[in-house]
Each structure stands twice: as C-alpha cells, then as structure tokens.
Amino acid sequence: MDARTDRKSRIISRREIEAQIAGGHSIVIVDNKVLKVDAWLPYHPGGDKAIRHMIGRDATDEVTRFHSPQTLELMNRYQIGCIEGRWTNFLPPIQGGKFRTQEELGGLLEEDCVEPCSFSEQETASSSSSADHSPIFEPADNASSSLRNRNANKLTRASSNSSMSSVELGDTTSPPKMSILDRRTQEELDFDKAKYPSLDAATQDNITQKYRKLQERIKKEGLYDCNYTAYGIECLRYSLFLCSFLFVLRSEWYITSAIPLACLWHQLTFTVHDAGHMGITHDFTTDTTIAMFIASYMGGLSACWWKYNHNVHHIVTNHPEHDPDIQHMPFFSISHRFMESLTTTYYEWVMEYDAFAKAMIRIQHYTYYPIMLFARFNLYRLSWMYLLLGKGPRKGPAWWHRYFEIAGLVFFWAWYGYGIVYKSIPDNTSRFWFVLISHALTSPLHIQITLSHFAMSTADLGIHESFAQKMLRTSMDVDCPQWLDFFHGGLQFQVIHHLYPRIPRHNLRKTQRLVQEFCTEVDIPYALYGFVDGNKKVVGRLADVARQAAIFAECQRTIAVEGDYGMH
C-alpha cells in the first residue's frame, strides 16, 4: 500500500473534520469518503456556492446525481480519508453553522481518547451547549425552543426602549408570546412534520436506501440514454419557427414576426436546460458548448450564469435565505419570512422589506402575470452582471466560458438589436411592439419555472432530512397530456427532474411512474396538479402571503400606537 492509498484509507474522526472546517477548509462527505475540496472551489464550473452548501454534510446523493461517472472518479484526487459508520450532518458555515477549532477543542481529537469520543446523533442534534456539542444549529425538533429564544431576545430589545419596569424585565416565569411571523413559521414546521415522514435516522435512511435503489433501476432501464430521434423532431420544430420568423419579417409583417421568434426562444430554452444538466451527450464540454451557444448567441443569455444559479437552487430548493429562484423581493414573496428582511447567501445582500416591498407584496397576486411578461429583461441583466463581474471560474476546464459567452451576447445584440430591430424594422412604433411581443410571449416559460415551486413548502426541516424527501416536499409536477410535452419542455416534471437531474427530458414521463411507486413505498406525498390547478395554487400562495403582509402591517401599527412590544 503506497502513501497515497494509506492516506485515503485513514479513518478521520468527527472532531477532526469539525476542526478542519473551523480552520476554513471545505470538507464534504461522499460515499463515506472525506473530500477536502478547497483547491477545486474556484474551478468548479457550477460555482462555489453549490459546494459551500454541502460543507460538513454527507453530499453523496447531491454529488452523484449531478455529475458523470468520469467526474466522480476525478473527485478521488481530493480524498484525504474516510469515515466509519453513519455520518450525522453539520450545518454548513454558509448557512450559519459554527465549528470549534482544534485549539478550542483543547487538542482532544477522537483518536487521542482512551475510549471512543464519537458524538451520538442525540448529542449532535442538541443545541443546548456550545461547549459540549458541535456545531451549533437549530434542527426542526428544536424549532419551538429556537423561536421562543428569538422572541425573548426581541422582547428584551424592545423593552429596553419602552416604559416597562425592571420587575417586568426580570420576570421570566411565563414565556413571551411568539410574534406573528414566528408563529407562522412554527405552524408551517408542524404542518410539514405531520404531513411527511419522521426525521429520525431510521426513517430517513430507509428513504435514502430506496431512493438509491430506484437510481439503479432507472439506469438499468436505460432512462439515462438520450433519445436522439426526439431531438431530431425538436430541431425540425426549431427550424419551422426560424423559417416562419424570417418569412414573416421579409413579408414586412414586422409585429407579427415577433410571434414565431418568441416561440423559437421559448423552445430553445428547454434544450439549454437539458444541455446544462449534461442530459444530451452526457459529456461536459459538448453539452456545455451547446448550452452556451444557444443561450448566448441565439438568446442573449448566459448559460453559465444559469448553471451557477440553478445548481444552488437544486441544492437548497425553496429555502428563503439560500435559494435564488424564490428570491424575488421586492416584487414577490412566497413566504412570510421575507418580511424579516432576510440576507440572501446567494446574492450576499439584505432583501429589504421596505416601503416599496410592502406595497408590492400586498398586491402580488394581481401583478404576478403582468410581471412575468417582462421577466426575460431581468435575465439579460443577471447574465451581464455575472459575466462582467467575473463570477465564473477563470481557470480549470471552464476558463474560456466567460469569454465565449461575452462574444455570444455581443453577437446576439448585433443580429437582434441592430440587424433586426434597428435595420429591418422601419419605424419606432413597430420596433416597440416587436420587442415587447417577442419578449412577452416567452412568459409561459417563466410561469412554468415558478409554477413547480412557488406553491410548495418553504419550511426548513433541518439537516437530518434526506435529499429525496426534501426534493419531493419542495417541488410539484404538472399533469398534462403527452402531446403537450413539447410545450412544457420537460419542466412539467420538476419532481422527477430534481430527484434525477441528468435524465434526458424525453424520458421523464417514463420515469414518473417509477417515482410515483417509490413515493407510495416510502409514504411521501407526490404533488401532481393540472396546469390550471397549479396556477391556482401559485396565485393562492401569493394571495395568502399578501394577507399575511397586511396582518403584519396592522400589528406593526398596533405596536407603534400601544407600545405592545413583542406581543405580535
């Protein structure tokens, strides 16, 4: 056994891993292997934040579902050892997890103990003492205690500015009332814990084992194999829209020509999504090039920005503080938690619940569809920001992507902005309507994207929830006849896609049956709604949060008038 093999087979203790993370290292567990991925963070084509959300966690399911076997093999170069037994997750630093350094541990690592010092699951789940347990976090089981502590702090802060007496401040015999926002958080936690399987280790391990067995069955049935005949049909459809656009434009039906162009953009986005997940050729360079060419040169968008954003969305789906796909303040809020002016770990700024946000959230169920008409313009902004600020990797296999996409965006605005809008359309009125219609008619895509998540749970059930249960809890499928699959582009199967993101979209319908059987076996509800009913649920969620915003505003007015601090 050579030195490298010996190093990789070394058993690393939980405390040693904690100390390394406290020292700033990025440690991830995959198939019981301990990976130190510090050196890979700036090179990862999918961005560093997706990895940061996995630090201190068993990321086996997340990593294996997103990467090809070749990439998984390359990850072994980062292995520094392995673990024994079942791993109990830490809360990653990016999510607020706190870790003790080796000095804080007193140099006492588990291998130095006379008897094993491994933490039991119960010890790890406790947040009662930072000196005895690590890391400090708030699992769902301790949510009520956490909320009470937060409200006690709120009450104390508020009371220091009020006329309450010192006797009242010192009275801790009765716990303070929970705020309306904390009460709502607790209600959602209780609802999800009653609706979904228990978070105990045995139950979640059983779900994970069956989920991985389903993965093997899917591979054996060839559902990871791309149906290139189906893509041939897709290309014929793309060609039809392109030729229709050019013909109508040449016929000087300028405003009408925007319709087939919008249809072309709408359909091409689905291929970008497939290629971004390596669902076409399963080769990273080939699929990424396809995605970048279509997105940038033909659509004016950055596929690399999308991947950076989308990978985080897949890891922390529907989490108000971490998932950029639901962070649309000040225009939309799908959770009362946004009324707390949360800090987004993705954009790294505070999502202020200011006067403008308060006004917009109160009417968001009315503005949802109108705003979706103009969502593509926001994608232009995000794409340029990503590329110009250099957020993507500048070294490694993706070093050239940024420059390729910048050239693509310049090319897009040359043919679309200058060649079509300015040179081919003769008057400003026609130009205005052409641009507006060509962008507005892509809105079904944006509605489709939000449809599968906006109405689903945003509660955080803690670090013990399995990957499979979390994806099923936060995603919804849209039921439609098979002949309409081309319109939805595979995005109607978000549940299946989140569980197995590299499955080509033309195989998702076949996979759906297997996933439904899995859900029945593990007793997890499978969310499936028709397109109309799904839209009703989304609008209903927006209206519900709008009502909460109105109630919250009334409580704030009451506090201001009556000085009833901490009681609402």
FIVEXMI-312235 format. One record per residue (C-alpha): residue number from 1; x, y, z; residue in three letters. Coordinates in Angstrom, 2 decimals. Each point is the difference from the previous one (the first is absolute). Layout:
! FIVEXMI-312235
 lumlum       X       Y       Z rovex
    NUM       X       Y       Z   ALA
...
***
This chain:
! FIVEXMI-312235
 lumlum       X       Y       Z rovex
      1    0.00    0.00    0.00   MET
      2    1.57    3.30   -1.11   ASP
      3   -0.12    3.22    2.02   ALA
      4   -2.88    1.45   -2.01   ARG
      5   -2.13   -3.12    0.44   THR
      6    0.84   -0.07    3.70   ASP
      7   -1.00    3.66    0.32   ARG
      8   -3.34   -0.58   -1.70   LYS
      9   -0.84   -3.00    2.16   SER
     10    0.73    1.84    3.26   ARG
     11   -3.03    0.26    2.28   ILE
     12   -0.69    3.64    0.79   ILE
     13   -1.93    0.84    3.15   SER
     14   -2.97    2.30    0.23   ARG
     15    1.88    2.45    2.21   ARG
     16    2.89    0.16   -2.42   GLU
     17   -2.39    0.81   -2.84   ILE
     18   -1.61    2.67    2.17   GLU
     19    3.39    1.53    0.78   ALA
     20    0.96    0.06   -3.68   GLN
     21   -3.25    1.75   -0.94   ILE
     22    0.55    2.48    2.84   ALA
     23    3.41    0.66   -1.52   GLY
     24   -1.62    1.06   -3.26   GLY
     25    0.29   -3.24   -1.95   HIS
     26   -2.81   -1.33   -2.18   SER
     27   -0.71   -3.57    1.05   ILE
     28   -2.72   -2.05   -1.71   VAL
     29   -1.00   -3.63    0.59   ILE
     30   -0.75   -2.12   -3.09   VAL
     31   -0.50   -3.78    0.25   ASP
     32    1.76    0.03    3.39   ASN
     33    3.01    1.69   -1.60   LYS
     34    1.25    3.23    1.56   VAL
     35    0.74    2.52   -2.74   LEU
     36    1.90    3.24    0.58   LYS
     37   -1.07    2.10   -2.98   VAL
     38    1.66    3.35    0.82   ASP
     39    2.07   -0.08   -3.18   ALA
     40   -3.02   -0.81   -2.18   TRP
     41   -2.29    2.81    1.18   LEU
     42    1.26    2.69   -2.42   PRO
     43   -0.01   -2.45   -2.93   TYR
     44   -3.39   -1.63    0.45   HIS
     45   -2.02    0.76   -3.19   PRO
     46   -3.22    0.03    2.00   GLY
     47    1.30    2.63    2.42   GLY
     48    1.34   -0.16    3.53   ASP
     49   -3.25    0.64    1.85   LYS
     50   -1.53   -3.35   -0.91   ALA
     51    3.01   -1.65    1.66   ILE
     52   -0.07    2.32    3.02   ARG
     53   -3.54   -1.15    0.81   HIS
     54    1.36   -3.56    0.28   MET
     55    2.91    0.67    2.38   ILE
     56   -0.22   -2.27    3.04   GLY
     57   -2.77   -2.05   -1.58   ARG
     58   -0.39   -3.41   -1.56   ASP
     59   -0.42    1.23   -3.58   ALA
     60   -0.08   -3.44   -1.63   THR
     61   -3.39    0.39   -1.64   ASP
     62    0.52    3.59   -1.08   GLU
     63    3.44   -0.65   -1.48   VAL
     64   -0.79   -3.28   -1.77   THR
     65   -3.24    1.29   -1.52   ARG
     66    1.68    3.06   -1.53   PHE
     67    3.26   -1.45   -1.31   HIS
     68    1.04   -2.55   -2.58   SER
     69    1.89   -3.16    1.04   PRO
     70    3.17    1.50   -1.50   GLN
     71   -0.30    3.11    2.18   THR
     72   -0.71   -2.11    3.08   LEU
     73    3.18   -1.94   -0.68   GLU
     74    2.01    3.23   -0.23   LEU
     75   -1.32    1.06    3.43   MET
     76    2.08   -2.73    1.60   ASN
     77    3.07    2.23   -0.35   ARG
     78   -1.45    2.15    2.81   TYR
     79   -0.52   -2.89    2.42   GLN
     80    1.89    0.35    3.27   ILE
     81   -1.51   -2.93    1.85   GLY
     82   -3.28   -1.67    0.81   CYS
     83   -2.55   -0.29    2.79   ILE
     84   -1.43   -2.95    1.86   GLU
     85   -3.69   -0.56    0.48   GLY
     86   -2.89    2.34   -0.65   ARG
     87    0.85    3.68   -0.42   TRP
     88   -2.11    2.58    1.81   THR
     89    0.03    3.27   -1.88   ASN
     90    1.40    3.28    1.22   PHE
     91   -1.71    3.23   -0.94   LEU
     92    2.24    1.56   -2.70   PRO
     93    1.73    3.29    0.88   PRO
     94   -1.78    1.80   -2.84   ILE
     95   -3.29   -0.88    1.72   GLN
     96    1.15    1.19    3.41   GLY
     97    1.70   -3.11    1.37   GLY
     98    2.66    0.62    2.65   LYS
     99    3.01   -2.23    0.56   PHE
    100    2.71   -0.32    2.63   ARG
    101    3.65    0.14   -0.98   THR
    102    2.54   -2.52    1.23   GLN
    103    1.15    2.52    2.59   GLU
    104   -3.57    0.46    1.25   GLU
    105   -0.35   -3.73    0.19   LEU
    106    3.09   -0.01    2.20   GLY
    107    1.85   -2.12   -2.52   GLY
    108   -2.16   -2.93    1.03   LEU
    109   -0.85   -1.84   -3.21   LEU
    110   -1.81   -3.31    0.11   GLU
    111    3.05   -2.06   -0.85   GLU
    112    1.68    1.40    3.12   ASP
    113   -2.73   -1.30    2.32   CYS
    114    0.42   -3.13    2.07   VAL
    115   -3.55   -0.89   -0.96   GLU
    116   -1.83    1.11   -3.17   PRO
    117   -1.25    3.58    0.26   CYS
    118   -2.33   -0.06   -2.99   SER
    119   -3.10    2.10    0.29   PHE
    120   -3.28   -1.82    0.07   SER
    121   -2.82    1.24   -2.19   GLU
    122   -1.80    1.34    3.06   GLN
    123    3.07    1.92    1.11   GLU
    124    0.50    1.48   -3.44   THR
    125   -3.62    1.08   -0.25   ALA
    126    0.13    1.87    3.28   SER
    127    0.54    3.73   -0.02   SER
    128   -0.07    0.45    3.76   SER
    129    3.71    0.55    0.46   SER
    130    2.60    1.25   -2.40   SER
    131    2.69   -1.36    2.26   ALA
    132   -1.24   -3.57   -0.12   ASP
    133   -1.41   -0.36   -3.49   HIS
    134    1.06    1.10   -3.43   SER
    135   -1.03    1.59   -2.22   PRO
    136   -2.61    2.37    1.38   ILE
    137   -3.15   -0.24   -2.04   PHE
    138   -3.75   -0.07    0.33   GLU
    139   -1.55   -3.23   -1.29   PRO
    140   -3.70   -0.24   -0.59   ALA
    141   -0.54   -1.92    3.21   ASP
    142    1.23    3.01    1.96   ASN
    143   -1.85    2.57   -2.10   ALA
    144   -2.44    0.93    2.76   SER
    145    2.81    0.64    2.46   SER
    146    1.90    2.00   -2.59   SER
    147   -3.01    2.17   -0.78   LEU
    148   -0.62    0.64    3.68   ARG
    149    3.62    1.03    0.49   ASN
    150   -0.17    2.34   -2.97   ARG
    151   -3.14    1.60    1.32   ASN
    152    1.49    0.36    3.44   ALA
    153    2.87    1.91   -1.56   ASN
    154   -2.43    2.13   -2.01   LYS
    155   -2.01    0.75    3.12   LEU
    156    3.08    0.97    1.98   THR
    157    1.21    2.33   -2.74   ARG
    158   -3.41    1.60   -0.37   ALA
    159   -0.47    0.31    3.72   SER
    160    3.24    1.89    0.46   SER
    161   -1.56    2.82   -2.02   ASN
    162   -3.41   -0.13    1.66   SER
    163   -1.41    1.02    3.37   SER
    164   -0.03   -3.57    1.40   MET
    165    1.29   -0.26    3.55   SER
    166    3.07   -1.90    1.10   SER
    167   -2.27   -2.48    1.75   VAL
    168   -1.78   -0.71   -3.26   GLU
    169    3.33   -0.40   -1.81   LEU
    170    1.21   -2.48    2.57   GLY
    171   -3.15   -2.09    0.04   ASP
    172    0.73   -3.23   -1.87   THR
    173   -2.65   -2.17    1.59   THR
    174   -2.21    0.14   -3.10   SER
    175    1.50   -0.16   -3.51   PRO
    176   -0.69    2.96   -2.29   PRO
    177   -2.55   -0.37   -2.73   LYS
    178    1.33   -0.96   -3.40   MET
    179   -0.03    2.64   -2.71   SER
    180   -2.42   -0.46   -2.86   ILE
    181    2.85   -0.91   -2.35   LEU
    182    1.53   -2.54    2.39   ASP
    183   -3.43   -1.46    0.66   ARG
    184   -0.49   -0.47   -3.72   ARG
    185    3.42   -1.65   -0.31   THR
    186   -0.91   -2.43    2.76   GLN
    187   -3.33   -0.81   -1.65   GLU
    188    1.73   -0.84   -3.28   GLU
    189    2.57   -2.17    1.77   LEU
    190   -2.73   -1.86    1.87   ASP
    191   -2.00   -0.46   -3.21   PHE
    192    2.93   -1.46   -1.93   ASP
    193    1.10   -2.23    2.86   LYS
    194   -3.51   -1.43    0.18   ALA
    195   -0.33   -0.39   -3.78   LYS
    196    3.38   -1.56   -0.78   TYR
    197    1.90   -2.96    1.50   PRO
    198    1.82    0.34    3.29   SER
    199    3.44    1.58    0.01   LEU
    200    1.48   -2.73    2.18   ASP
    201    3.11   -1.72   -1.37   ALA
    202   -1.61   -3.38   -0.67   ALA
    203   -2.85    1.46   -2.06   THR
    204    2.19    2.36   -2.03   GLN
    205    2.62   -2.70   -0.60   ASP
    206   -2.73   -2.30   -1.31   ASN
    207   -1.15    2.72   -2.43   ILE
    208    3.58    0.54   -1.17   THR
    209    0.65   -3.69   -0.53   GLN
    210   -3.16   -0.45   -2.08   LYS
    211    0.78    3.18   -1.93   TYR
    212    3.42   -1.36   -0.93   ARG
    213   -1.48   -3.33   -1.01   LYS
    214   -2.37    1.87   -2.28   LEU
    215    3.02    1.73   -1.54   GLN
    216    1.44   -3.40   -0.90   GLU
    217   -3.30   -1.13   -1.48   ARG
    218   -0.22    3.15   -2.11   ILE
    219    3.51   -0.60   -1.35   LYS
    220   -0.78   -3.64   -0.83   LYS
    221   -3.12    1.02   -1.91   GLU
    222    2.09    2.35   -2.13   GLY
    223   -1.80    3.17    1.05   LEU
    224    3.29    1.92    0.07   TYR
    225    0.47   -0.71   -3.71   ASP
    226   -0.87    2.98   -2.17   CYS
    227   -2.68   -0.44   -2.67   ASN
    228    1.70    1.69   -2.94   TYR
    229   -2.96   -0.66   -2.26   THR
    230   -2.07    2.20    2.29   ALA
    231    2.66    2.69   -0.31   TYR
    232   -0.20   -0.31   -3.77   GLY
    233   -3.68    0.87    0.27   ILE
    234    0.87    2.90    2.29   GLU
    235    2.44    1.35   -2.59   CYS
    236   -2.70   -0.17   -2.67   LEU
    237   -2.28    2.06    2.25   ARG
    238    2.76    2.54    0.60   TYR
    239    0.61    0.26   -3.73   SER
    240   -3.71    0.53   -0.63   LEU
    241   -0.15    2.90    2.46   PHE
    242    3.21    1.55   -1.39   LEU
    243   -1.17   -0.21   -3.63   CYS
    244   -3.42    1.36    0.97   SER
    245    1.62    2.94    1.74   PHE
    246    2.21    0.86   -2.97   LEU
    247   -2.83   -0.43   -2.50   PHE
    248   -2.46    2.19    1.91   VAL
    249    2.69    2.63    0.64   LEU
    250    0.94    0.05   -3.69   ARG
    251   -3.71    0.36   -0.82   SER
    252    0.10    3.22    2.08   GLU
    253   -2.40   -1.28    2.63   TRP
    254    2.41    1.34    2.55   TYR
    255   -2.08   -0.23    3.16   ILE
    256   -1.39   -3.41   -0.95   THR
    257    3.51   -1.35   -0.58   SER
    258    0.64    0.36    3.75   ALA
    259   -2.30   -2.97    0.67   ILE
    260    2.07   -2.78   -1.66   PRO
    261    3.20    1.54    1.43   LEU
    262   -1.46   -0.17    3.51   ALA
    263   -1.04   -3.61   -0.62   CYS
    264    3.55   -0.80   -1.14   LEU
    265    1.52    1.52    3.14   TRP
    266   -2.55   -1.80    2.16   HIS
    267    0.82   -3.40   -1.50   GLN
    268    3.77    0.47   -0.13   LEU
    269    0.09    0.66    3.74   THR
    270   -0.96   -3.61    0.66   PHE
    271    3.03   -1.24   -1.93   THR
    272    2.22    2.39    1.98   VAL
    273   -1.43   -1.50    3.17   HIS
    274    0.68   -3.54   -1.23   ASP
    275    3.55    0.81   -1.06   ALA
    276    0.71    1.89    3.22   GLY
    277   -0.73   -3.22    1.89   HIS
    278    2.08   -2.08   -2.46   MET
    279   -3.18   -1.75   -1.09   GLY
    280    0.74   -0.13   -3.73   ILE
    281    3.46   -1.49   -0.66   THR
    282    0.94   -0.38    3.71   HIS
    283    3.37    1.56   -0.86   ASP
    284    0.75    3.16    1.95   PHE
    285    1.77    1.97   -2.72   THR
    286   -2.38   -0.96   -2.80   THR
    287   -3.21    0.63    1.93   ASP
    288    1.29    3.22    1.55   THR
    289    0.99    1.32   -3.43   THR
    290   -3.47   -0.80   -1.34   ILE
    291   -1.58    1.80    2.96   ALA
    292    2.23    3.07   -0.32   MET
    293   -0.41    0.29   -3.77   PHE
    294   -3.79   -0.16    0.10   ILE
    295   -0.38    2.18    3.10   ALA
    296    2.53    2.71   -0.87   SER
    297    0.21    0.16   -3.79   TYR
    298   -3.67   -0.65   -0.69   MET
    299   -1.68    1.25    3.18   GLY
    300    2.24    2.65    1.54   GLY
    301    0.21   -1.82    3.34   LEU
    302    2.81   -1.63    1.97   SER
    303   -0.25   -3.76    0.43   ALA
    304    2.87    0.15    2.50   CYS
    305   -1.88    2.53    2.12   TRP
    306   -3.01   -2.30   -0.15   TRP
    307    2.08   -3.00    1.08   LYS
    308    1.55    1.94    2.90   TYR
    309   -3.49    1.03    1.12   ASN
    310   -1.75   -3.27   -0.80   HIS
    311    2.42   -2.29    1.84   ASN
    312   -0.58    1.90    3.22   VAL
    313   -3.75   -0.21   -0.60   HIS
    314    0.25   -3.79   -0.30   HIS
    315    1.97   -0.28    3.25   ILE
    316   -2.06    2.30    2.26   VAL
    317   -3.35   -0.08   -1.80   THR
    318   -2.58    2.48    1.32   ASN
    319    2.09    1.21    2.92   HIS
    320   -0.78    3.73    0.42   PRO
    321    3.54    0.96    1.00   GLU
    322    1.92   -2.19   -2.45   HIS
    323   -2.00   -0.82   -3.16   ASP
    324    0.35    2.80   -2.60   PRO
    325   -2.93   -1.38   -2.00   ASP
    326   -2.48    1.20    2.63   ILE
    327    1.80    3.22    0.95   GLN
    328   -1.99    2.56   -1.96   HIS
    329   -0.32    2.81    2.51   MET
    330   -1.35    2.64   -0.20   PRO
    331   -2.48   -1.30   -2.60   PHE
    332   -0.91   -3.46    1.30   PHE
    333    0.07   -1.83    3.30   SER
    334   -1.12   -3.61    0.31   ILE
    335    0.79   -0.14    3.71   SER
    336   -0.72    2.23    2.97   HIS
    337    3.68   -0.32    0.87   ARG
    338    0.92    2.59   -2.62   PHE
    339   -1.75    2.55    2.21   MET
    340    2.96   -0.35    2.38   GLU
    341    2.39    1.64   -2.50   SER
    342    2.04   -3.17   -0.45   LEU
    343    3.59   -0.03   -1.25   THR
    344    0.38   -2.11   -3.11   THR
    345    3.10   -2.19    0.06   THR
    346   -0.08   -0.21   -3.80   TYR
    347   -0.01    3.71   -0.84   TYR
    348    1.56    0.97    3.35   GLU
    349   -2.24    2.96    0.70   TRP
    350   -2.98    0.74    2.22   VAL
    351   -3.39   -0.45   -1.68   MET
    352   -1.50    3.08    1.57   GLU
    353   -3.66   -0.14    0.90   TYR
    354   -0.27    3.73   -0.58   ASP
    355   -2.94    2.24   -0.89   ALA
    356    0.11   -0.95   -3.69   PHE
    357    0.12   -3.72    0.83   ALA
    358   -2.91    0.35    2.41   LYS
    359   -2.09    1.65   -2.71   ALA
    360    0.90   -2.57   -2.66   MET
    361   -0.46   -3.09    2.19   ILE
    362   -3.50    1.14    0.94   ARG
    363   -1.06   -0.22   -3.68   ILE
    364    2.35   -2.75   -1.25   GLN
    365   -2.83   -2.39   -0.93   HIS
    366   -1.21    2.65   -2.44   TYR
    367    3.42    0.95   -1.40   THR
    368    1.31   -3.58   -0.42   TYR
    369   -0.99   -0.52   -3.63   TYR
    370    0.74    3.57   -1.19   PRO
    371    3.51   -0.14    1.48   ILE
    372    0.61   -3.41   -1.57   MET
    373   -0.49    1.66   -3.40   LEU
    374    3.23    1.93    0.51   PHE
    375    2.07   -2.61    1.89   ALA
    376    2.37   -0.55   -2.92   ARG
    377    1.35    3.54    0.34   PHE
    378    1.12   -0.86    3.53   ASN
    379    1.86   -3.03   -1.35   LEU
    380    1.98    2.29   -2.30   TYR
    381    1.03    2.05    3.02   ARG
    382    1.03   -3.01    2.06   LEU
    383    1.97   -1.48   -2.90   SER
    384    2.01    3.17   -0.61   TRP
    385    0.66    0.44    3.73   MET
    386    1.31   -3.56    0.27   TYR
    387    2.32    0.34   -2.97   LEU
    388    1.26    3.54    0.53   LEU
    389    0.62   -0.53    3.72   LEU
    390    1.95   -3.17   -0.77   GLY
    391   -1.90   -2.26    2.38   LYS
    392    0.72   -3.13   -2.01   GLY
    393    3.20   -2.08    0.19   PRO
    394    3.03    1.53   -1.74   ARG
    395    2.12   -3.14    0.12   LYS
    396   -0.62   -3.68   -0.47   GLY
    397   -2.24   -1.63   -2.64   PRO
    398   -2.38    2.97   -0.13   ALA
    399    2.56    2.83   -0.24   TRP
    400   -1.08    0.92   -3.56   TRP
    401   -3.77   -0.03    0.60   HIS
    402   -0.18    3.61    1.13   ARG
    403    1.67    1.33   -3.15   TYR
    404   -2.01   -2.29   -2.26   PHE
    405   -3.23    1.27    1.53   GLU
    406    0.98    3.67   -0.07   ILE
    407    0.66   -0.41   -3.72   ALA
    408   -3.36   -1.74   -0.28   GLY
    409   -1.90    2.82    1.69   LEU
    410    1.69    2.57   -2.25   VAL
    411   -0.92   -2.14   -3.01   PHE
    412   -3.62   -0.26    1.19   PHE
    413   -0.46    3.73    0.36   TRP
    414    1.67    0.48   -3.38   ALA
    415   -2.47   -2.21   -1.87   TRP
    416   -3.08    0.64    2.15   TYR
    417    0.46    3.55    1.24   GLY
    418    1.73    1.47   -3.04   TYR
    419   -0.76   -2.34   -2.87   GLY
    420   -3.69   -0.71    0.75   ILE
    421   -1.39    2.74    2.25   VAL
    422    1.95    2.96   -1.39   TYR
    423    0.76   -0.88   -3.63   LYS
    424   -2.87   -2.28   -1.04   SER
    425   -2.94    1.73    1.71   ILE
    426   -0.62    3.48   -1.46   PRO
    427   -1.82    1.93    2.74   ASP
    428    0.20    0.39    3.76   ASN
    429   -3.59   -1.07    0.67   THR
    430    0.54   -3.33   -1.74   SER
    431    3.34   -0.37    1.77   ARG
    432   -1.61    0.56    3.38   PHE
    433   -2.74   -2.57   -0.56   TRP
    434    2.39   -2.50   -1.57   PHE
    435    2.33    0.09    3.03   VAL
    436   -2.88   -0.07    2.46   LEU
    437   -1.82   -2.92   -1.63   ILE
    438    3.12   -2.06   -0.68   SER
    439    0.84    0.19    3.71   HIS
    440   -3.50   -0.16    1.50   ALA
    441   -0.92   -3.19   -1.85   LEU
    442    2.83   -1.84    1.75   THR
    443   -1.85    0.51    3.31   SER
    444   -1.45   -3.57    0.06   PRO
    445    3.57   -1.15    0.62   LEU
    446    0.36    2.22    3.07   HIS
    447   -3.41   -1.04    1.28   ILE
    448    0.99   -3.64   -0.52   GLN
    449    3.19    0.47    2.01   ILE
    450   -1.72    1.65    2.95   THR
    451   -3.03   -2.28   -0.18   LEU
    452    1.86   -3.05    1.26   SER
    453    1.35    1.63    3.16   HIS
    454   -1.90    3.15    1.02   PHE
    455   -2.91   -1.95    1.50   ALA
    456    2.16   -2.59    1.78   MET
    457    1.49   -0.04    3.49   SER
    458    2.61    2.57    1.01   THR
    459    0.46   -1.39    3.50   ALA
    460    3.46   -1.10    1.13   ASP
    461   -0.30   -3.44    1.60   LEU
    462    3.66   -0.05    0.96   GLY
    463    3.14   -1.82   -1.03   ILE
    464   -1.30   -3.51    0.69   HIS
    465   -2.51    0.00   -2.86   GLU
    466    1.02   -2.27   -2.88   SER
    467    0.68    1.45   -3.43   PHE
    468   -2.87   -1.96   -1.55   ALA
    469   -2.60    1.15    2.53   GLN
    470    1.09    3.61   -0.27   LYS
    471   -0.34    0.00   -3.79   MET
    472   -3.45   -1.59    0.17   LEU
    473   -1.11    2.46    2.67   ARG
    474    1.08    3.10   -1.90   THR
    475   -0.87   -0.91   -3.61   SER
    476   -3.21   -0.53   -1.97   MET
    477   -0.72   -1.82   -3.26   ASP
    478   -2.46    1.33   -2.55   VAL
    479   -2.33   -2.53   -1.57   ASP
    480   -0.57    0.35   -3.73   CYS
    481   -0.77   -2.26   -2.99   PRO
    482    3.04   -1.47   -1.71   GLN
    483   -0.60    1.95   -3.21   TRP
    484    0.54    3.24    1.98   LEU
    485    3.42   -1.03    1.32   ASP
    486    1.70    2.11   -2.68   PHE
    487   -1.66    3.14    1.40   PHE
    488    1.21   -0.62    3.56   HIS
    489    3.41   -1.27   -1.13   GLY
    490    0.44   -2.44    2.86   GLY
    491   -0.33    2.72    2.63   LEU
    492   -3.39   -1.42    0.94   GLN
    493    1.87   -2.93    1.58   PHE
    494    1.85    2.03    2.62   GLN
    495   -0.34   -2.64    2.70   VAL
    496    1.69   -2.63   -2.15   ILE
    497    2.51    2.53   -1.29   HIS
    498    1.02    1.07    3.51   HIS
    499    0.44   -3.60    1.08   LEU
    500    1.93   -0.98   -3.16   TYR
    501    1.15    3.19   -1.76   PRO
    502    2.10   -1.70   -2.71   ARG
    503   -2.84   -2.07   -1.45   ILE
    504   -0.77    1.26   -3.55   PRO
    505   -3.35    1.76   -0.13   ARG
    506   -1.51   -2.43   -2.52   HIS
    507    0.34   -2.77    2.61   ASN
    508   -1.52    1.90    2.91   LEU
    509   -3.55   -1.21   -0.69   ARG
    510    1.16   -3.62    0.16   LYS
    511    1.91    0.72    3.20   THR
    512   -3.05    1.60    1.60   GLN
    513   -1.71   -3.36    0.46   ARG
    514    3.02   -1.39    1.87   LEU
    515    0.24    3.06    2.25   VAL
    516   -3.71   -0.24    0.84   GLN
    517    0.53   -3.62    1.06   GLU
    518    2.95    1.11    2.15   PHE
    519   -2.11    2.71    1.66   CYS
    520   -2.71   -2.52    0.83   THR
    521    2.59   -2.36    1.48   GLU
    522    1.59    2.60    2.29   VAL
    523   -3.27    1.82    0.77   ASP
    524    1.01    3.40   -1.38   ILE
    525   -2.76    2.04   -1.69   PRO
    526    0.57    0.52   -3.72   TYR
    527   -1.18    3.46   -1.10   ALA
    528   -1.69   -0.19   -3.41   LEU
    529   -2.38    2.66   -1.29   TYR
    530   -1.45    1.00   -3.32   GLY
    531    1.32    3.19   -1.60   PHE
    532   -3.08    2.01    0.97   VAL
    533   -0.14   -1.39    3.54   ASP
    534    3.73    0.57    0.40   GLY
    535   -0.43    3.64   -0.99   ASN
    536   -2.84    0.32    2.49   LYS
    537    2.25   -1.33    2.76   LYS
    538    2.77    2.47   -0.88   VAL
    539   -2.35    2.97   -0.09   VAL
    540   -1.59   -1.27    3.21   GLY
    541    3.40   -0.13    1.71   ARG
    542    0.79    3.55   -1.16   LEU
    543   -3.39    1.19    1.27   ALA
    544    0.55   -1.75    3.34   ASP
    545    3.38    1.69    0.53   VAL
    546   -1.58    3.31   -1.06   ALA
    547   -2.60   -0.45    2.78   ARG
    548    2.78   -0.80    2.47   GLN
    549    1.75    3.19   -1.05   ALA
    550   -3.18    1.97    0.73   ALA
    551   -0.32   -1.64    3.44   ILE
    552    3.67    0.64    0.74   PHE
    553   -0.40    3.65   -0.96   ALA
    554   -3.01    0.33    2.31   GLU
    555    1.99   -1.54    2.86   CYS
    556    2.82    2.44   -0.58   GLN
    557   -2.46    2.90    0.14   ARG
    558   -1.41   -1.36    3.26   THR
    559    3.48   -0.26    1.49   ILE
    560    0.78    3.56   -1.03   ALA
    561   -3.22    1.33    1.56   VAL
    562   -0.29   -2.16    3.12   GLU
    563    3.61   -0.93    0.68   GLY
    564   -0.97   -3.69    0.17   ASP
    565    3.54   -1.14   -0.76   TYR
    566    0.65   -3.65   -0.79   GLY
    567   -3.64   -1.01    0.25   MET
    568   -0.76   -0.19   -3.74   HIS
***
